[in-house]
Amino acid sequence: MSRTVIFLLALLLIAWRAGLAADCPASLDFRVRPLAGDRAVSLCERYAGKVLLVVNTASQCGFTPQYDGLEALYGRYRERGLVVLGFPSNDFAQEPGTEQEIENFCRLNHGVRFPMHEKIKVSGPDAHPFYHQLAAQGGGYPEWNFYKYLVDRKGAVVARFPSRVRPDDPALIAAIEKAL
């Protein structure tokens, strides 16, 4: 009897995981590590069905104060389904620190609580596959730090914003409101 129960539970688990995979948009079918973490997580399992603002970040950039605005956006819209995802990158030579240093900088200097993920490459042939997907859908790779992709609940890039567009910019706010 117990083998039958275990077998049925295993079948249910397999069916449940298959259902998750079927609901996963290709744009989120990637695994990434949380910043300074040791285990990768599935973007689908964490963020499918959410509106995402994906941002490549850097601690030594003129746009670094945008961390504060990004955190404010996250706080304002989190309950409605917005998740800001930060991806530190040294592609533009302004994020030389280790992941632990970056995490400490973000938390201590800017109070960042939105999800930050592993330090990756975000442009060119060596970009992380998630950023290849964003670039393919969004019409290009980040041109500088704090470049923003807005991804709707179905996983489609619906807008992109250059670095100079601040998190409180009316155009960005309108796009987020529309996606929510």
Backbone as CSV, one residue per row, in Angstrom:
resi,resn,N_x,N_y,N_z,CA_x,CA_y,CA_z,C_x,C_y,C_z
1,MET,0.818,-1.198,0.000,0.000,0.000,0.000,0.857,1.256,0.000
2,SER,1.901,1.286,0.805,2.729,2.485,0.883,3.478,2.743,-0.418
3,ARG,3.851,1.683,-1.146,4.512,1.889,-2.444,3.559,2.537,-3.441
4,THR,2.311,2.168,-3.372,1.308,2.747,-4.261,1.129,4.234,-3.963
5,VAL,1.079,4.597,-2.703,0.933,5.992,-2.312,2.148,6.801,-2.768
6,ILE,3.328,6.265,-2.549,4.555,6.956,-2.974,4.562,7.115,-4.488
7,PHE,4.170,6.063,-5.206,4.121,6.129,-6.657,3.139,7.207,-7.126
8,LEU,1.965,7.263,-6.520,0.966,8.268,-6.888,1.441,9.682,-6.571
9,LEU,2.082,9.842,-5.438,2.639,11.157,-5.097,3.712,11.572,-6.098
10,ALA,4.545,10.634,-6.497,5.584,10.936,-7.492,4.951,11.354,-8.809
11,LEU,3.897,10.657,-9.224,3.195,11.034,-10.459,2.585,12.421,-10.359
12,LEU,2.000,12.734,-9.216,1.428,14.071,-9.015,2.506,15.148,-9.085
13,LEU,3.650,14.896,-8.475,4.756,15.851,-8.508,5.239,16.076,-9.936
14,ILE,5.381,15.003,-10.687,5.811,15.110,-12.090,4.789,15.906,-12.898
15,ALA,3.516,15.613,-12.701,2.465,16.346,-13.429,2.453,17.815,-13.048
16,TRP,2.647,18.112,-11.762,2.679,19.500,-11.303,3.844,20.244,-11.934
17,ARG,5.032,19.631,-11.942,6.206,20.271,-12.554,6.008,20.463,-14.052
18,ALA,5.390,19.504,-14.709,5.118,19.635,-16.146,4.163,20.791,-16.402
19,GLY,3.183,20.955,-15.526,2.260,22.084,-15.648,2.970,23.405,-15.500
20,LEU,3.903,23.487,-14.551,4.690,24.713,-14.392,5.494,25.000,-15.641
21,ALA,6.134,23.966,-16.196,6.955,24.159,-17.394,6.103,24.606,-18.569
22,ALA,4.878,24.059,-18.672,4.007,24.433,-19.779,3.564,25.883,-19.672
23,ASP,3.458,26.407,-18.458,3.029,27.787,-18.248,4.184,28.774,-18.303
24,CYS,5.363,28.294,-18.500,6.549,29.150,-18.476,6.805,29.763,-19.848
25,PRO,6.767,31.088,-19.940,7.133,31.700,-21.220,8.634,31.503,-21.480
26,ALA,8.990,31.334,-22.725,10.397,31.098,-23.083,11.310,32.202,-22.567
27,SER,10.787,33.400,-22.476,11.613,34.524,-22.025,12.029,34.410,-20.567
28,LEU,11.356,33.561,-19.797,11.696,33.384,-18.384,12.233,31.986,-18.083
29,ASP,12.465,31.197,-19.084,12.914,29.817,-18.888,14.428,29.764,-18.663
30,PHE,14.856,30.427,-17.596,16.273,30.504,-17.247,16.432,30.366,-15.741
31,ARG,17.619,29.972,-15.339,17.962,29.875,-13.922,19.062,30.891,-13.639
32,VAL,18.927,31.602,-12.534,19.924,32.588,-12.106,20.093,32.473,-10.594
33,ARG,21.241,32.879,-10.128,21.483,32.892,-8.689,21.076,34.224,-8.096
34,PRO,20.471,34.205,-6.915,20.301,35.467,-6.190,21.696,36.036,-5.900
35,LEU,21.800,37.339,-5.805,23.080,37.992,-5.564,23.744,37.416,-4.313
36,ALA,24.999,37.018,-4.457,25.807,36.432,-3.384,25.228,35.109,-2.884
37,GLY,24.333,34.518,-3.642,23.761,33.223,-3.273,24.540,32.090,-3.905
38,ASP,24.213,30.882,-3.494,24.950,29.739,-4.035,24.087,28.789,-4.850
39,ARG,22.755,28.987,-4.853,21.869,28.099,-5.605,21.033,28.897,-6.596
40,ALA,21.068,28.456,-7.836,20.280,29.121,-8.876,18.792,28.861,-8.653
41,VAL,17.990,29.826,-9.055,16.535,29.710,-8.974,15.953,29.867,-10.374
42,SER,14.781,29.326,-10.566,14.087,29.431,-11.841,13.352,30.768,-11.910
43,LEU,13.609,31.523,-12.970,12.862,32.766,-13.156,11.374,32.461,-13.324
44,CYS,11.052,31.353,-13.979,9.638,30.979,-14.156,8.964,30.725,-12.822
45,GLU,9.597,29.904,-11.999,8.971,29.561,-10.727,8.794,30.781,-9.841
46,ARG,9.729,31.706,-9.915,9.664,32.891,-9.053,8.784,34.005,-9.606
47,TYR,8.817,34.198,-10.951,8.259,35.440,-11.483,7.221,35.294,-12.595
48,ALA,6.892,34.073,-13.018,5.876,33.909,-14.066,4.569,34.539,-13.586
49,GLY,3.909,35.270,-14.471,2.651,35.928,-14.139,2.816,37.297,-13.506
50,LYS,4.033,37.719,-13.292,4.315,39.046,-12.723,4.732,39.994,-13.846
51,VAL,4.617,41.276,-13.579,5.181,42.298,-14.461,6.587,42.556,-13.935
52,LEU,7.569,42.510,-14.821,8.967,42.650,-14.420,9.588,43.902,-15.002
53,LEU,10.355,44.600,-14.188,11.208,45.679,-14.670,12.628,45.170,-14.448
54,VAL,13.288,44.779,-15.525,14.616,44.168,-15.464,15.648,45.251,-15.738
55,VAL,16.602,45.400,-14.810,17.558,46.511,-14.867,18.975,45.986,-14.661
56,ASN,19.894,46.375,-15.554,21.309,46.075,-15.301,21.873,47.229,-14.478
57,THR,22.520,46.887,-13.387,22.932,47.891,-12.405,24.447,47.971,-12.272
58,ALA,24.902,49.047,-11.642,26.320,49.250,-11.344,26.450,50.220,-10.177
59,SER,27.408,49.962,-9.316,27.579,50.758,-8.094,28.400,52.025,-8.282
60,GLN,29.142,52.116,-9.373,30.021,53.266,-9.580,29.649,54.032,-10.843
61,CYS,28.385,54.264,-11.016,27.856,54.891,-12.226,27.132,56.177,-11.842
62,GLY,27.089,57.115,-12.750,26.345,58.345,-12.505,24.854,58.096,-12.305
63,PHE,24.363,56.943,-12.768,22.946,56.604,-12.614,22.680,55.765,-11.364
64,THR,23.703,55.480,-10.573,23.550,54.645,-9.376,22.464,55.158,-8.429
65,PRO,22.242,56.484,-8.297,21.142,56.935,-7.433,19.765,56.398,-7.856
66,GLN,19.658,55.849,-9.066,18.384,55.262,-9.482,17.986,54.064,-8.623
67,TYR,18.931,53.479,-7.898,18.567,52.404,-6.963,17.426,52.860,-6.048
68,ASP,17.510,54.096,-5.564,16.488,54.615,-4.653,15.117,54.655,-5.336
69,GLY,15.083,55.142,-6.560,13.826,55.208,-7.302,13.287,53.830,-7.662
70,LEU,14.181,52.914,-7.985,13.746,51.549,-8.288,13.129,50.897,-7.057
71,GLU,13.740,51.131,-5.899,13.183,50.587,-4.662,11.817,51.212,-4.374
72,ALA,11.674,52.509,-4.645,10.381,53.172,-4.439,9.317,52.578,-5.377
73,LEU,9.678,52.325,-6.644,8.746,51.687,-7.580,8.315,50.322,-7.071
74,TYR,9.282,49.549,-6.624,9.004,48.215,-6.119,8.041,48.294,-4.931
75,GLY,8.306,49.187,-4.018,7.418,49.349,-2.870,6.023,49.796,-3.264
76,ARG,5.935,50.666,-4.237,4.639,51.221,-4.663,3.774,50.205,-5.400
77,TYR,4.403,49.361,-6.243,3.643,48.481,-7.127,3.766,46.992,-6.826
78,ARG,4.547,46.624,-5.843,4.766,45.202,-5.538,3.448,44.465,-5.300
79,GLU,2.555,45.049,-4.533,1.293,44.370,-4.216,0.408,44.176,-5.444
80,ARG,0.646,44.951,-6.490,-0.133,44.814,-7.727,0.537,43.876,-8.725
81,GLY,1.729,43.372,-8.372,2.362,42.372,-9.223,3.627,42.799,-9.931
82,LEU,4.178,43.967,-9.600,5.445,44.387,-10.207,6.617,43.843,-9.393
83,VAL,7.607,43.320,-10.102,8.863,42.930,-9.469,9.987,43.613,-10.230
84,VAL,10.814,44.342,-9.506,12.030,44.917,-10.088,13.109,43.867,-9.920
85,LEU,13.796,43.531,-11.009,14.891,42.566,-10.962,16.185,43.275,-11.323
86,GLY,17.146,43.276,-10.404,18.437,43.894,-10.656,19.477,42.853,-11.022
87,PHE,20.272,43.176,-12.041,21.373,42.325,-12.473,22.637,43.171,-12.569
88,PRO,23.496,43.118,-11.550,24.749,43.867,-11.626,25.586,43.378,-12.808
89,SER,26.280,44.320,-13.417,27.139,43.982,-14.550,28.320,44.934,-14.602
90,ASN,29.450,44.396,-15.005,30.644,45.228,-15.189,30.924,45.447,-16.671
91,ASP,29.927,45.264,-17.515,30.116,45.441,-18.958,30.609,46.841,-19.312
92,PHE,30.279,47.818,-18.488,30.670,49.195,-18.775,31.707,49.698,-17.768
93,ALA,32.409,48.749,-17.145,33.545,49.009,-16.237,33.164,49.888,-15.043
94,GLN,31.944,49.684,-14.505,31.518,50.472,-13.350,30.940,49.609,-12.226
95,GLU,31.207,48.303,-12.302,30.785,47.391,-11.241,31.878,46.349,-10.995
96,PRO,33.024,46.817,-10.462,34.151,45.893,-10.274,34.055,45.023,-9.029
97,GLY,33.143,45.310,-8.134,33.086,44.620,-6.844,32.643,43.177,-6.933
98,THR,32.851,42.458,-5.828,32.341,41.099,-5.703,30.842,41.167,-5.452
99,GLU,30.183,40.038,-5.583,28.747,40.020,-5.337,28.424,40.405,-3.894
100,GLN,29.244,39.971,-2.946,28.998,40.326,-1.547,29.157,41.833,-1.343
101,GLU,30.165,42.433,-1.974,30.350,43.885,-1.871,29.172,44.633,-2.499
102,ILE,28.699,44.142,-3.635,27.565,44.773,-4.309,26.320,44.679,-3.432
103,GLU,26.078,43.508,-2.874,24.913,43.328,-2.016,24.957,44.277,-0.819
104,ASN,26.105,44.366,-0.175,26.248,45.274,0.970,26.029,46.723,0.556
105,PHE,26.606,47.121,-0.560,26.450,48.496,-1.064,24.965,48.814,-1.298
106,CYS,24.265,47.909,-1.976,22.851,48.150,-2.310,21.985,48.247,-1.058
107,ARG,22.195,47.344,-0.122,21.367,47.320,1.091,21.687,48.511,2.002
108,LEU,22.981,48.751,2.225,23.377,49.786,3.183,23.197,51.201,2.652
109,ASN,23.516,51.430,1.389,23.479,52.783,0.838,22.146,53.162,0.197
110,HIS,21.377,52.169,-0.239,20.144,52.483,-0.967,18.927,51.727,-0.445
111,GLY,19.084,50.908,0.579,17.955,50.188,1.149,17.268,49.247,0.181
112,VAL,18.027,48.694,-0.760,17.441,47.841,-1.802,16.906,46.549,-1.195
113,ARG,15.630,46.304,-1.471,14.987,45.055,-1.064,14.440,44.299,-2.272
114,PHE,14.400,44.956,-3.430,13.934,44.226,-4.607,14.965,43.154,-4.960
115,PRO,14.544,42.101,-5.648,15.459,40.992,-5.930,16.652,41.414,-6.797
116,MET,17.823,41.136,-6.278,19.067,41.339,-7.025,19.628,39.958,-7.338
117,HIS,20.148,39.816,-8.537,20.660,38.527,-8.970,22.149,38.604,-9.294
118,GLU,22.677,37.486,-9.681,24.111,37.351,-9.908,24.660,38.389,-10.877
119,LYS,25.915,38.704,-10.692,26.631,39.622,-11.582,26.861,38.894,-12.908
120,ILE,26.375,39.498,-13.996,26.423,38.845,-15.305,26.851,39.819,-16.393
121,LYS,27.100,39.272,-17.555,27.293,40.091,-18.755,25.912,40.323,-19.367
122,VAL,25.676,41.553,-19.819,24.341,41.904,-20.325,24.332,42.315,-21.792
123,SER,25.491,42.365,-22.423,25.511,42.784,-23.826,26.525,41.966,-24.619
124,GLY,26.279,41.902,-25.910,27.196,41.230,-26.808,27.094,39.716,-26.785
125,PRO,28.012,39.066,-27.480,27.932,37.606,-27.633,28.090,36.831,-26.327
126,ASP,28.723,37.428,-25.331,28.923,36.740,-24.050,27.832,37.053,-23.027
127,ALA,26.790,37.754,-23.447,25.704,38.096,-22.522,25.038,36.829,-21.995
128,HIS,24.517,36.931,-20.795,23.747,35.835,-20.198,22.570,35.518,-21.133
129,PRO,22.170,34.259,-21.258,21.050,33.910,-22.148,19.760,34.683,-21.863
130,PHE,19.497,35.019,-20.595,18.318,35.824,-20.284,18.391,37.176,-20.983
131,TYR,19.568,37.781,-20.994,19.727,39.076,-21.664,19.718,38.937,-23.181
132,HIS,20.167,37.807,-23.710,20.016,37.568,-25.157,18.525,37.585,-25.511
133,GLN,17.722,36.929,-24.667,16.277,36.883,-24.898,15.656,38.277,-24.804
134,LEU,16.028,39.032,-23.772,15.505,40.393,-23.624,15.885,41.248,-24.829
135,ALA,17.136,41.149,-25.259,17.610,41.944,-26.397,16.872,41.572,-27.681
136,ALA,16.645,40.281,-27.874,15.940,39.827,-29.075,14.511,40.363,-29.107
137,GLN,13.839,40.329,-27.975,12.460,40.821,-27.909,12.381,42.338,-27.844
138,GLY,13.350,42.944,-27.157,13.275,44.371,-26.873,13.966,45.260,-27.880
139,GLY,14.598,44.682,-28.884,15.206,45.498,-29.925,16.632,45.940,-29.645
140,GLY,17.322,45.270,-28.733,18.723,45.603,-28.520,19.189,45.363,-27.099
141,TYR,20.500,45.315,-26.974,21.145,45.132,-25.671,21.224,46.466,-24.927
142,PRO,21.431,46.407,-23.620,21.638,47.659,-22.879,22.804,48.460,-23.467
143,GLU,22.594,49.759,-23.544,23.620,50.653,-24.059,24.473,51.227,-22.940
144,TRP,24.002,51.073,-21.702,24.718,51.569,-20.531,24.069,50.950,-19.297
145,ASN,24.570,51.278,-18.143,24.003,50.801,-16.882,22.618,51.423,-16.647
146,PHE,21.800,50.717,-15.901,20.447,51.135,-15.542,19.521,51.253,-16.754
147,TYR,19.781,50.402,-17.738,18.895,50.220,-18.881,17.750,49.334,-18.403
148,LYS,16.536,49.610,-18.833,15.368,48.949,-18.273,14.522,48.284,-19.354
149,TYR,14.165,47.017,-19.087,13.210,46.292,-19.926,11.954,46.066,-19.093
150,LEU,10.804,46.376,-19.656,9.536,46.092,-18.993,8.943,44.849,-19.648
151,VAL,8.698,43.825,-18.832,8.199,42.541,-19.304,6.795,42.342,-18.736
152,ASP,5.838,42.031,-19.617,4.458,41.877,-19.155,4.235,40.508,-18.499
153,ARG,3.016,40.267,-18.050,2.686,39.040,-17.316,2.819,37.782,-18.171
154,LYS,2.819,37.945,-19.485,2.968,36.795,-20.386,4.424,36.560,-20.780
155,GLY,5.324,37.402,-20.278,6.739,37.223,-20.551,7.264,37.978,-21.758
156,ALA,6.463,38.866,-22.321,6.876,39.632,-23.502,7.451,40.983,-23.087
157,VAL,8.541,41.372,-23.732,9.085,42.711,-23.515,8.142,43.689,-24.200
158,VAL,7.561,44.588,-23.407,6.586,45.533,-23.949,7.147,46.945,-24.054
159,ALA,8.277,47.194,-23.409,8.913,48.515,-23.504,10.347,48.394,-23.007
160,ARG,11.161,49.320,-23.458,12.525,49.432,-22.939,12.831,50.906,-22.757
161,PHE,13.669,51.164,-21.772,13.956,52.540,-21.410,15.449,52.711,-21.217
162,PRO,16.024,53.719,-21.853,17.459,53.945,-21.685,17.789,54.428,-20.271
163,SER,19.044,54.425,-19.978,19.539,54.757,-18.640,19.053,56.101,-18.133
164,ARG,18.962,57.073,-18.999,18.600,58.434,-18.563,17.151,58.532,-18.083
165,VAL,16.322,57.532,-18.405,14.933,57.525,-17.941,14.937,57.075,-16.486
166,ARG,14.565,58.010,-15.624,14.574,57.734,-14.181,13.354,56.896,-13.796
167,PRO,13.438,56.189,-12.682,12.310,55.367,-12.248,11.010,56.145,-12.003
168,ASP,11.092,57.446,-11.762,9.874,58.236,-11.556,9.413,58.963,-12.817
169,ASP,10.012,58.630,-13.952,9.642,59.256,-15.224,8.192,58.896,-15.572
170,PRO,7.379,59.891,-15.949,5.976,59.616,-16.268,5.776,58.554,-17.355
171,ALA,6.653,58.489,-18.336,6.511,57.489,-19.392,6.713,56.067,-18.845
172,LEU,7.678,55.899,-17.974,7.920,54.600,-17.346,6.754,54.221,-16.433
173,ILE,6.286,55.175,-15.637,5.155,54.921,-14.738,3.912,54.523,-15.548
174,ALA,3.661,55.214,-16.637,2.497,54.908,-17.477,2.600,53.501,-18.068
175,ALA,3.791,53.133,-18.516,3.987,51.801,-19.078,3.773,50.713,-18.023
176,ILE,4.261,50.963,-16.818,4.067,50.004,-15.726,2.583,49.887,-15.396
177,GLU,1.916,51.028,-15.272,0.470,51.015,-14.969,-0.297,50.234,-16.031
178,LYS,0.044,50.434,-17.282,-0.640,49.738,-18.368,-0.376,48.223,-18.286
179,ALA,0.841,47.837,-17.981,1.184,46.411,-17.897,0.530,45.725,-16.700
180,LEU,0.328,46.487,-15.640,-0.309,45.904,-14.455,-1.797,45.722,-14.667
